[in-house]
Amino acid sequence: MGERLRFEVLGPVRAWRGDDEIDLGSPQQRAILAILLLQTGLPALPDQLIAAIWGGAAPRAAVGVVRSYVSRLRRVLDPGHSTAVIESVGGGYALRTGDLDLTEFQRHLGLAREARRAGDAPAAATALRAALSLWHGTPLAGVNGDYAEFERVRLEQLRLTAIEDLAAADIDSGRHAEAAAGLAQVIGEQPLRERPRELLMLALYRSGRQADALAVFEDARRLLAGELGLDPGPDLREMQRRILASDPALLAPAAPAPPSAVAAPGGPTQLPPDLPDFVGRDQERSLMAGALTPSRASVPVVGLEGLAGVGKTALAVHLGYEVAADFPDGQLFVDLGTAGEPLAELLRGVGVLDTGLPESFSERMALWRTLTTGRRLLVVLDDARDAEQVRRLLPGPGGPAVLVTARQRLYDLASAHWLRLAGLEEDDAVALLERIIGADRVRPEPGEVRELARRTAGLPQIVQAVGARIASRPGWSMAEARQRIGRPAPGSPVLPAECRAIERPYASVLERLSPAQARAFRLLSVAEEPEISLAAAAAVLELPLGHTAALLESLVDLHLLVPGDLDRYHYPEPLWLFARSRTHDDDGPEVIQAALSRLARSRTSA
């Protein structure tokens, strides 16, 4: 095996094979590599790469230029001697690699969060120092474009927050001088940022320097008044008040909260119960936790998109509990699919009584942003349908963060960081089946269990339904279960209960489709395999190629089809079986036979 590749984005974009640095070529090639690295294995489409590099000033042959850059990168990265490969995936490109400084940085941040929850300040400080040691200057240095600038700001916010968290851990560990030095660095870089001044006041006070601590407050007050015409925020004012009152609680770190209080650290906690059988999604959880870091002037928004039933809400809720300690002012949850007045629900969540709700919607929006500005709140907006619905519910800046789930990416939601949620990895699907069915039944037949997991496409609601069905039949072996479980052929007089549970979310998706989309979803399933070419699809649907391509891409956006190479599309197997059943029920044998005839003629002529 060749030497492993290493990549850096927490500074200039660089790559090494072993000890030898790789020449990455032009700034545009470095930009493409940076974007693929920040996608962390998820594919980036050519249009995304073009927009990120050139914005609205892309050259006419931009797609060809991107392909050329990718080809050159493949050559210099030499996938034949490395575990890292730029793959063609779904019409785009994905880079697989295990050694990226940003991934390691986020891993250390996760260790620090766990240590803080356990009340272990020295361990948190150690993890944060390890995280910050990975930085080598301005992130993505040398890479231009709006995308790179947005990511640069986001990563810088992560670094500043890590420095502040390290200072807090050092203060709680009695290392006041070290904390003060780190805070002075942040204050020099971000003089209007208030949290480092609050921590510096605490470090100085615990060092016996009360006058110096109060001088920090006065300096902040003058600066904020002169630059922004504002008074210091509530946290900074509260620190001044406690120092003036010689609050004894300031002299020692507070005792760690008992484990039962971690998920509810002092504010409203409206998250639904976490799933007891939650497994996997480690990479997604790490990326989302990092992207939710609040900033002074903006509100971080992380979006989860994916097929109905793929586990978006379950992941959002699970992550909400994991990061609850980072949002001590509370975690709010609104199901936008069922809520009558989402904004009224949010205002009630932060303590507004019905008698205090303003009459007009615009006044309610203003009140919501006023009450949330500067508060460490996590707001989960579940099942969003459009960007305007989300924009109206964004809280004020300086503390809150927002997590959105949606069946389709909301492209006009500015600055949102989106993750596309697919099925579970096979090992995680097997682990979930084991939890539901029991290890004593699963482990003796590993091959059969893996085949069951593969047939579910890793879709959690299918894994759950299949596992529950097998658990209800303790006499079945896994081989018998694999033979017995599955959707019966169209027209069967009985539909098993687990099939109804599996297909309920898909039926709800169909209700939202246009007639043309619904027809395409059904009719394209008549092929004998769950894959079809664009040309064959056009024949089946009796549409021009351009109209067919637009229709199929709209189904891809809704996660009902998956794009492949060379203008090919395929259904995840459970969706293919569902579509075939709906074609039988909704279209009938004559329409199906006509579609099959058109398909056969298209293949003959090809």
C-alpha positions as CSV (number, residue, x, y, z in Angstrom):
1,M,0.0,0.0,0.0
2,G,1.3,3.5,-0.8
3,E,1.8,6.3,1.7
4,R,-1.3,7.9,3.1
5,L,-2.4,11.3,2.0
6,R,-2.8,14.2,4.5
7,F,-4.7,17.4,3.8
8,E,-4.8,20.8,5.6
9,V,-7.5,23.5,5.3
10,L,-6.9,25.2,8.6
11,G,-4.4,27.5,7.0
12,P,-3.2,27.4,3.3
13,V,-4.8,24.5,1.4
14,R,-2.0,21.8,1.3
15,A,-1.6,18.1,0.8
16,W,1.2,15.6,1.6
17,R,2.0,12.1,0.6
18,G,4.0,10.8,3.5
19,D,6.6,13.5,4.2
20,D,6.5,15.0,0.7
21,E,4.2,18.0,-0.1
22,I,2.2,17.7,-3.3
23,D,2.1,20.5,-5.8
24,L,-1.7,21.2,-6.1
25,G,-1.4,23.5,-9.1
26,S,-3.3,26.7,-9.8
27,P,-5.5,28.5,-7.2
28,Q,-8.6,27.2,-9.0
29,Q,-7.4,23.6,-8.6
30,R,-6.7,24.3,-4.9
31,A,-10.2,25.8,-4.6
32,I,-11.8,22.7,-6.0
33,L,-9.8,20.5,-3.7
34,A,-10.8,22.7,-0.7
35,I,-14.5,22.4,-1.6
36,L,-14.3,18.6,-2.0
37,L,-12.5,18.4,1.4
38,L,-15.1,20.6,3.1
39,Q,-17.8,18.3,1.7
40,T,-16.3,15.5,3.8
41,G,-17.1,12.7,1.4
42,L,-20.4,14.1,0.1
43,P,-20.5,14.8,-3.6
44,A,-20.3,18.3,-5.1
45,L,-22.0,18.9,-8.4
46,P,-20.2,20.8,-11.2
47,D,-22.7,23.7,-10.8
48,Q,-21.8,24.0,-7.1
49,L,-18.0,24.0,-8.0
50,I,-18.6,26.6,-10.7
51,A,-20.6,28.9,-8.5
52,A,-18.1,28.5,-5.6
53,I,-15.1,29.4,-7.8
54,W,-16.4,31.9,-10.2
55,G,-19.8,33.1,-8.8
56,G,-21.8,34.8,-11.5
57,A,-18.7,35.4,-13.7
58,A,-18.1,31.8,-14.8
59,P,-16.5,31.3,-18.3
60,R,-18.7,29.7,-21.0
61,A,-16.8,26.4,-20.9
62,A,-16.8,26.3,-17.1
63,V,-18.0,22.6,-16.9
64,G,-15.1,21.5,-19.1
65,V,-12.6,23.6,-17.1
66,V,-13.8,22.0,-13.9
67,R,-13.4,18.5,-15.4
68,S,-9.9,19.4,-16.5
69,Y,-9.0,20.7,-13.0
70,V,-10.4,17.5,-11.4
71,S,-8.5,15.3,-13.9
72,R,-5.2,17.1,-12.9
73,L,-6.0,16.8,-9.3
74,R,-6.5,13.0,-9.7
75,R,-3.2,12.7,-11.4
76,V,-1.2,14.6,-8.7
77,L,-3.0,12.9,-5.8
78,D,-2.2,9.6,-7.5
79,P,-5.2,7.4,-6.2
80,G,-3.3,4.3,-7.2
81,H,-1.0,4.8,-4.2
82,S,-3.5,6.2,-1.7
83,T,-6.7,5.6,0.1
84,A,-7.9,9.0,-1.0
85,V,-9.8,9.1,-4.4
86,I,-11.8,11.7,-6.2
87,E,-14.8,9.7,-7.4
88,S,-17.5,10.5,-9.9
89,V,-20.7,10.3,-7.8
90,G,-24.2,11.2,-8.9
91,G,-23.0,13.5,-11.7
92,G,-20.6,15.3,-9.3
93,Y,-17.3,14.5,-7.5
94,A,-16.5,13.3,-4.0
95,L,-13.1,13.0,-2.3
96,R,-12.6,10.2,0.2
97,T,-9.9,10.7,2.8
98,G,-9.2,9.9,6.4
99,D,-6.5,12.5,7.2
100,L,-7.9,16.1,7.3
101,D,-6.9,18.6,9.9
102,L,-10.5,19.9,10.1
103,T,-11.8,16.4,10.9
104,E,-9.2,16.1,13.7
105,F,-10.0,19.5,15.0
106,Q,-13.7,18.6,15.2
107,R,-12.9,15.4,16.9
108,H,-11.0,17.2,19.7
109,L,-13.8,19.7,20.1
110,G,-16.1,16.7,20.6
111,L,-13.8,15.3,23.3
112,A,-13.8,18.8,25.0
113,R,-17.6,18.9,25.0
114,E,-17.8,15.5,26.6
115,A,-15.2,16.5,29.2
116,R,-17.2,19.7,30.0
117,R,-20.4,17.7,30.5
118,A,-18.5,15.5,33.0
119,G,-17.1,18.5,34.8
120,D,-13.5,17.6,33.9
121,A,-12.0,21.1,33.1
122,P,-8.4,19.9,32.8
123,A,-9.4,17.2,30.2
124,A,-11.5,19.8,28.3
125,A,-8.4,22.1,28.3
126,T,-6.2,19.3,27.0
127,A,-8.5,18.5,24.1
128,L,-9.0,22.2,23.2
129,R,-5.2,22.8,23.1
130,A,-4.8,19.8,20.8
131,A,-7.6,21.2,18.6
132,L,-6.0,24.7,18.3
133,S,-2.5,23.2,17.7
134,L,-3.8,22.1,14.2
135,W,-4.2,25.7,13.0
136,H,-1.6,27.2,10.7
137,G,-2.9,30.7,9.9
138,T,-6.0,31.9,8.0
139,P,-8.1,29.0,6.9
140,L,-8.3,28.3,3.2
141,A,-5.6,30.9,2.6
142,G,-5.1,31.4,-1.1
143,V,-8.6,30.3,-2.1
144,N,-10.9,33.0,-3.4
145,G,-14.7,33.1,-4.0
146,D,-17.8,33.7,-2.0
147,Y,-18.0,30.0,-0.9
148,A,-14.5,30.1,0.5
149,E,-15.1,33.4,2.2
150,F,-18.2,32.1,3.9
151,E,-16.4,28.9,5.1
152,R,-13.4,31.0,6.2
153,V,-15.7,33.1,8.4
154,R,-17.3,30.0,9.8
155,L,-14.0,28.3,10.6
156,E,-12.6,31.4,12.2
157,Q,-15.7,31.6,14.5
158,L,-15.0,28.0,15.5
159,R,-11.4,28.9,16.3
160,L,-12.3,31.9,18.4
161,T,-14.9,30.0,20.3
162,A,-12.4,27.2,20.9
163,I,-9.9,29.8,22.3
164,E,-12.7,31.1,24.6
165,D,-13.7,27.6,25.7
166,L,-10.0,26.9,26.5
167,A,-9.8,30.0,28.6
168,A,-12.9,29.0,30.5
169,A,-11.5,25.5,31.1
170,D,-8.2,27.0,32.2
171,I,-10.0,29.4,34.6
172,D,-11.9,26.5,36.1
173,S,-8.6,24.6,36.4
174,G,-6.9,27.5,38.2
175,R,-4.7,28.5,35.3
176,H,-5.7,32.2,35.3
177,A,-2.5,33.6,33.7
178,E,-2.7,31.2,30.7
179,A,-6.4,32.0,30.3
180,A,-5.7,35.8,30.3
181,A,-3.0,35.4,27.6
182,G,-5.4,33.5,25.3
183,L,-8.2,36.0,25.9
184,A,-6.0,38.9,25.1
185,Q,-5.3,37.4,21.7
186,V,-9.0,37.1,20.9
187,I,-9.8,40.6,22.2
188,G,-7.0,41.9,19.9
189,E,-8.5,40.2,16.9
190,Q,-12.2,40.8,17.8
191,P,-12.4,43.9,20.0
192,L,-16.2,44.0,19.9
193,R,-16.6,40.4,20.9
194,E,-18.0,40.4,24.5
195,R,-17.5,36.8,25.8
196,P,-13.6,37.0,25.9
197,R,-13.9,40.2,28.0
198,E,-16.4,38.6,30.4
199,L,-13.9,35.6,30.8
200,L,-11.0,38.0,31.2
201,M,-12.8,39.8,34.0
202,L,-13.3,36.5,35.8
203,A,-9.7,35.4,35.3
204,L,-8.4,38.7,36.7
205,Y,-10.9,38.6,39.6
206,R,-9.8,35.1,40.6
207,S,-6.2,36.3,40.5
208,G,-7.0,39.0,43.1
209,R,-7.1,41.8,40.6
210,Q,-10.6,43.3,41.1
211,A,-9.7,46.8,39.9
212,D,-8.2,45.4,36.7
213,A,-11.3,43.3,36.1
214,L,-13.5,46.3,36.4
215,A,-11.3,48.3,34.1
216,V,-11.9,45.6,31.4
217,F,-15.6,46.4,31.7
218,E,-15.1,50.1,31.4
219,D,-12.9,49.7,28.4
220,A,-15.6,47.5,26.7
221,R,-18.3,50.0,27.6
222,R,-16.4,52.9,26.0
223,L,-15.5,50.9,22.9
224,L,-19.1,49.7,22.3
225,A,-20.6,53.1,22.9
226,G,-18.1,54.8,20.5
227,E,-18.2,52.1,17.7
228,L,-21.8,51.0,17.9
229,G,-23.7,53.3,20.2
230,L,-24.5,50.3,22.4
231,D,-24.2,49.4,26.0
232,P,-22.5,46.1,27.1
233,G,-24.6,43.0,26.8
234,P,-26.4,41.4,29.7
235,D,-23.7,38.8,30.4
236,L,-20.9,41.4,30.6
237,R,-23.1,43.7,32.9
238,E,-23.9,40.7,35.1
239,M,-20.2,39.9,35.5
240,Q,-19.6,43.6,36.6
241,R,-22.4,43.4,39.0
242,R,-21.2,40.2,40.6
243,I,-17.6,41.6,40.9
244,L,-18.9,44.8,42.5
245,A,-20.9,42.7,45.0
246,S,-17.9,40.4,45.7
247,D,-20.1,37.4,44.8
248,P,-18.4,34.4,46.6
249,A,-19.5,32.1,43.8
250,L,-17.1,33.8,41.5
251,L,-14.1,32.6,43.5
252,A,-14.4,28.9,42.5
253,P,-15.9,27.0,39.6
254,A,-19.4,25.9,40.0
255,A,-19.9,22.2,40.8
256,P,-20.8,20.1,37.7
257,A,-24.5,19.5,37.1
258,P,-25.8,16.0,37.9
259,P,-26.1,13.8,34.8
260,S,-29.9,14.1,34.9
261,A,-29.6,17.8,34.4
262,V,-27.3,17.8,31.4
263,A,-30.0,17.6,28.8
264,A,-31.9,20.5,30.5
265,P,-29.4,23.1,31.5
266,G,-31.6,25.9,32.7
267,G,-33.8,26.9,29.8
268,P,-36.9,25.6,28.0
269,T,-36.3,22.0,26.7
270,Q,-38.9,21.2,24.1
271,L,-37.0,18.5,22.3
272,P,-39.0,15.3,21.8
273,P,-37.6,12.2,23.5
274,D,-34.4,10.8,22.1
275,L,-34.6,7.4,20.3
276,P,-33.2,4.7,22.7
277,D,-31.9,2.7,19.7
278,F,-30.2,5.6,17.9
279,V,-27.1,4.4,16.1
280,G,-24.5,5.8,13.7
281,R,-24.4,9.2,12.0
282,D,-21.1,10.0,13.7
283,Q,-19.7,12.1,10.8
284,E,-22.9,14.0,10.4
285,R,-23.2,14.7,14.1
286,S,-19.6,16.0,14.2
287,L,-20.1,18.3,11.2
288,M,-23.4,19.7,12.4
289,A,-22.1,20.3,16.0
290,G,-19.2,22.3,14.6
291,A,-21.4,24.3,12.2
292,L,-23.8,25.3,15.0
293,T,-21.3,27.5,16.7
294,P,-22.9,30.9,17.3
295,S,-21.3,34.2,16.2
296,R,-21.7,37.8,17.2
297,A,-23.5,39.2,14.2
298,S,-25.2,36.2,12.5
299,V,-27.2,33.1,13.3
300,P,-25.7,29.8,12.1
301,V,-28.2,27.7,10.2
302,V,-27.6,24.0,9.6
303,G,-30.0,22.2,7.2
304,L,-30.7,18.4,7.0
305,E,-32.3,17.3,3.8
306,G,-33.4,13.8,2.8
307,L,-36.2,11.4,2.0
308,A,-39.2,11.1,4.2
309,G,-38.4,8.6,6.9
310,V,-34.6,8.7,6.5
311,G,-34.1,9.9,10.1
312,K,-33.8,13.6,9.8
313,T,-35.9,14.4,12.8
314,A,-34.3,11.6,14.8
315,L,-30.8,12.9,14.1
316,A,-31.8,16.5,14.8
317,V,-33.3,15.6,18.2
318,H,-30.3,13.3,19.1
319,L,-27.9,16.1,18.2
320,G,-30.0,18.6,20.2
321,Y,-29.4,16.5,23.4
322,E,-25.7,16.1,22.6
323,V,-25.1,19.9,22.3
324,A,-27.6,20.9,25.0
325,A,-24.8,22.0,27.3
326,D,-23.6,24.5,24.6
327,F,-27.1,26.1,24.6
328,P,-27.8,26.6,28.3
329,D,-30.7,29.1,27.6
330,G,-32.7,26.2,26.1
331,Q,-33.6,24.1,23.1
332,L,-36.9,24.9,21.3
333,F,-38.6,22.5,18.8
334,V,-41.4,23.3,16.3
335,D,-42.9,20.8,13.9
336,L,-43.6,23.1,10.9
337,G,-45.7,20.4,9.3
338,T,-48.3,20.5,12.1
339,A,-47.9,23.7,14.0
340,G,-50.7,26.2,13.5
341,E,-48.8,29.3,14.5
342,P,-45.0,28.4,14.7
343,L,-43.9,31.9,15.8
344,A,-46.5,32.0,18.6
345,E,-45.2,28.6,19.8
346,L,-41.6,29.9,19.8
347,L,-42.6,33.0,21.7
348,R,-44.4,31.0,24.3
349,G,-41.3,28.8,24.6
350,V,-39.2,31.8,25.7
351,G,-41.8,32.9,28.2
352,V,-44.2,35.2,26.4
353,L,-47.8,34.7,27.7
354,D,-50.7,34.7,25.3
355,T,-51.8,38.1,26.7
356,G,-48.4,39.4,25.7
357,L,-48.4,38.2,22.1
358,P,-48.5,41.2,19.7
359,E,-51.4,41.4,17.2
360,S,-49.4,41.7,14.0
361,F,-47.0,39.1,12.6
362,S,-44.3,41.7,12.0
363,E,-44.5,42.8,15.7
364,R,-44.2,39.2,16.8
365,M,-41.1,38.7,14.6
366,A,-39.5,41.8,16.1
367,L,-40.3,40.6,19.6
368,W,-38.9,37.1,18.9
369,R,-35.6,38.5,17.7
370,T,-35.4,41.0,20.5
371,L,-35.9,38.3,23.1
372,T,-33.5,35.8,21.6
373,T,-30.6,38.1,20.7
374,G,-27.5,37.2,22.8
375,R,-29.2,34.1,24.3
376,R,-27.6,30.6,23.8
377,L,-30.7,29.0,22.3
378,L,-30.9,26.0,19.9
379,V,-34.0,26.3,17.7
380,V,-35.0,23.1,15.8
381,L,-37.4,23.8,12.9
382,D,-38.7,20.4,11.7
383,D,-40.2,19.6,8.3
384,A,-39.7,23.0,6.6
385,R,-41.3,23.4,3.2
386,D,-39.8,26.7,2.0
387,A,-37.1,29.2,2.8
388,E,-39.5,32.0,3.6
389,Q,-41.1,29.9,6.3
390,V,-37.7,29.5,7.9
391,R,-36.5,33.1,7.5
392,R,-39.5,34.4,9.4
393,L,-38.6,32.3,12.4
394,L,-34.8,33.0,12.6
395,P,-33.9,34.3,16.0
396,G,-31.7,37.3,16.8
397,P,-27.9,37.1,16.5
398,G,-25.2,36.7,19.1
399,G,-26.0,33.3,20.7
400,P,-28.8,31.3,19.0
401,A,-28.3,28.6,16.4
402,V,-30.9,27.0,14.1
403,L,-31.3,23.4,12.9
404,V,-33.7,22.9,10.0
405,T,-35.0,19.6,8.6
406,A,-36.6,19.5,5.1
407,R,-37.4,16.9,2.5
408,Q,-35.8,19.1,-0.1
409,R,-32.9,21.5,0.1
410,L,-34.0,25.1,0.4
411,Y,-31.7,26.7,-2.1
412,D,-32.7,30.3,-1.3
413,L,-32.0,30.1,2.4
414,A,-28.8,32.2,2.5
415,S,-25.7,30.9,4.3
416,A,-27.3,27.7,5.5
417,H,-24.9,24.8,5.7
418,W,-26.7,21.7,4.3
419,L,-26.1,18.0,4.8
420,R,-27.9,15.4,2.6
421,L,-28.9,12.5,4.8
422,A,-28.8,9.1,3.2
423,G,-29.4,5.6,4.6
424,L,-27.4,4.2,7.4
425,E,-24.0,2.5,6.7
426,E,-24.4,-1.2,6.5
427,D,-22.6,-1.8,9.8
428,D,-24.9,0.7,11.5
429,A,-28.0,-0.9,10.0
430,V,-26.8,-4.3,11.3
431,A,-26.2,-2.8,14.7
432,L,-29.7,-1.3,14.8
433,L,-31.2,-4.7,13.8
434,E,-29.2,-6.3,16.6
435,R,-30.5,-3.9,19.2
436,I,-34.1,-4.5,18.1
437,I,-34.0,-8.3,17.6
438,G,-31.3,-9.2,20.1
439,A,-27.7,-10.2,19.7
440,D,-28.4,-13.9,20.5
441,R,-30.5,-14.2,17.3
442,V,-28.5,-11.9,15.1
443,R,-24.9,-12.9,15.6
444,P,-25.1,-16.6,14.7
445,E,-26.2,-15.7,11.1
446,P,-24.1,-12.7,10.1
447,G,-24.4,-13.2,6.4
448,E,-28.2,-13.4,6.5
449,V,-28.4,-10.3,8.7
450,R,-26.2,-8.3,6.3
451,E,-28.4,-9.3,3.4
452,L,-31.5,-8.1,5.3
453,A,-29.7,-4.8,6.1
454,R,-28.8,-4.4,2.4
455,R,-32.4,-4.9,1.3
456,T,-33.5,-2.0,3.6
457,A,-31.1,0.4,1.8
458,G,-30.1,1.5,5.3
459,L,-33.4,3.5,5.6
460,P,-34.0,3.6,9.4
461,Q,-37.8,3.3,9.3
462,I,-37.4,0.2,7.2
463,V,-34.8,-1.3,9.5
464,Q,-37.1,-0.5,12.5
465,A,-40.1,-2.1,10.8
466,V,-38.2,-5.2,9.6
467,G,-36.6,-5.6,13.1
468,A,-39.9,-5.3,14.9
469,R,-41.5,-7.9,12.6
470,I,-38.6,-10.4,13.2
471,A,-38.7,-9.7,17.0
472,S,-42.4,-10.6,17.0
473,R,-41.6,-14.0,15.5
474,P,-39.0,-15.6,17.9
475,G,-39.2,-18.9,16.1
476,W,-37.8,-17.5,12.8
477,S,-34.1,-17.9,12.0
478,M,-32.6,-15.0,10.1
479,A,-32.6,-17.1,6.9
480,E,-36.3,-17.7,7.3
481,A,-36.9,-14.0,8.1
482,R,-35.1,-13.0,4.9
483,Q,-37.3,-15.4,2.9
484,R,-40.5,-14.3,4.5
485,I,-40.1,-10.5,4.7
486,G,-40.7,-8.4,1.7
487,R,-43.4,-6.6,-0.2
488,P,-45.8,-9.0,-1.9
489,A,-46.3,-8.8,-5.7
490,P,-48.7,-6.0,-6.9
491,G,-52.3,-7.1,-6.6
492,S,-51.8,-9.3,-3.4
493,P,-54.9,-9.4,-1.3
494,V,-53.0,-8.7,1.9
495,L,-50.3,-6.1,2.7
496,P,-48.2,-7.0,5.7
497,A,-48.4,-4.5,8.6
498,E,-44.6,-3.7,8.4
499,C,-45.1,-2.7,4.7
500,R,-47.8,-0.2,5.6
501,A,-45.5,1.3,8.3
502,I,-42.6,1.5,5.8
503,E,-44.6,3.1,3.0
504,R,-46.6,5.6,5.0
505,P,-43.9,8.3,4.6
506,Y,-43.6,7.6,0.9
507,A,-47.3,8.0,0.4
508,S,-47.1,11.4,2.1
509,V,-44.4,12.4,-0.3
510,L,-46.6,11.4,-3.3
511,E,-49.3,13.7,-2.0
512,R,-47.0,16.7,-2.5
513,L,-46.0,15.8,-6.0
514,S,-47.3,17.5,-9.1
515,P,-49.3,15.2,-11.5
516,A,-46.4,15.0,-13.9
517,Q,-43.9,14.1,-11.1
518,A,-46.2,11.5,-9.6
519,R,-46.8,9.9,-13.1
520,A,-43.1,9.8,-13.7
521,F,-42.3,8.3,-10.3
522,R,-44.8,5.5,-10.9
523,L,-44.3,4.7,-14.6
524,L,-40.5,4.6,-14.6
525,S,-40.7,1.7,-12.2
526,V,-42.1,-0.7,-14.8
527,A,-38.6,-1.6,-16.0
528,E,-37.4,-5.0,-14.8
529,E,-34.5,-3.3,-12.9
530,P,-34.6,-0.3,-10.6
531,E,-32.4,1.6,-13.0
532,I,-33.3,3.5,-16.2
533,S,-31.5,5.7,-18.7
534,L,-32.6,9.2,-19.5
535,A,-33.4,8.1,-23.1
536,A,-35.5,5.2,-21.9
537,A,-37.3,7.4,-19.4
538,A,-38.2,9.9,-22.2
539,A,-39.7,7.0,-24.2
540,V,-41.7,5.7,-21.3
541,L,-43.0,9.1,-20.4
542,E,-43.5,10.2,-24.1
543,L,-41.6,13.4,-23.4
544,P,-38.7,15.3,-25.0
545,L,-35.3,14.6,-23.5
546,G,-35.0,18.1,-22.0
547,H,-38.4,17.9,-20.3
548,T,-37.6,14.4,-19.1
549,A,-34.3,15.5,-17.6
550,A,-35.9,18.3,-15.7
551,L,-38.6,16.0,-14.4
552,L,-36.1,13.3,-13.2
553,E,-33.9,16.0,-11.6
554,S,-36.9,17.2,-9.6
555,L,-37.4,13.7,-8.3
556,V,-33.7,13.6,-7.4
557,D,-34.2,16.8,-5.4
558,L,-37.0,15.0,-3.5
559,H,-34.7,12.0,-3.0
560,L,-37.1,9.7,-4.8
561,L,-34.4,8.9,-7.5
562,V,-30.7,8.7,-7.3
563,P,-28.6,10.0,-10.2
564,G,-25.8,7.8,-11.6
565,D,-23.2,8.2,-14.3
566,L,-24.0,8.8,-18.0
567,D,-27.5,10.1,-17.7
568,R,-28.7,7.1,-15.6
569,Y,-31.1,7.1,-12.6
570,H,-32.1,4.5,-10.2
571,Y,-34.6,4.0,-7.4
572,P,-33.5,2.8,-3.9
573,E,-34.9,-0.7,-3.9
574,P,-37.7,0.0,-1.3
575,L,-38.9,3.0,-3.3
576,W,-38.8,0.9,-6.5
577,L,-41.1,-1.7,-5.0
578,F,-43.4,1.0,-3.7
579,A,-43.6,2.7,-7.1
580,R,-44.4,-0.6,-8.8
581,S,-47.3,-1.2,-6.4
582,R,-48.7,2.3,-7.0
583,T,-48.4,1.9,-10.7
584,H,-50.4,-1.3,-10.5
585,D,-53.1,0.4,-8.3
586,D,-53.2,3.9,-9.9
587,D,-52.5,3.3,-13.6
588,G,-53.6,-0.3,-14.3
589,P,-52.4,-3.1,-16.6
590,E,-53.1,-1.3,-19.9
591,V,-51.0,1.8,-19.1
592,I,-48.3,-0.5,-17.7
593,Q,-48.2,-2.6,-20.9
594,A,-48.1,0.5,-23.1
595,A,-45.2,1.9,-21.1
596,L,-43.3,-1.4,-21.4
597,S,-43.9,-1.5,-25.1
598,R,-42.4,2.0,-25.4
599,L,-39.5,1.0,-23.3
600,A,-38.8,-2.1,-25.4
601,R,-39.0,0.0,-28.7
602,S,-36.5,2.5,-27.2
603,R,-34.0,-0.2,-26.4
604,T,-34.4,-1.8,-29.8
605,S,-33.8,1.5,-31.6
606,A,-30.8,2.2,-29.4
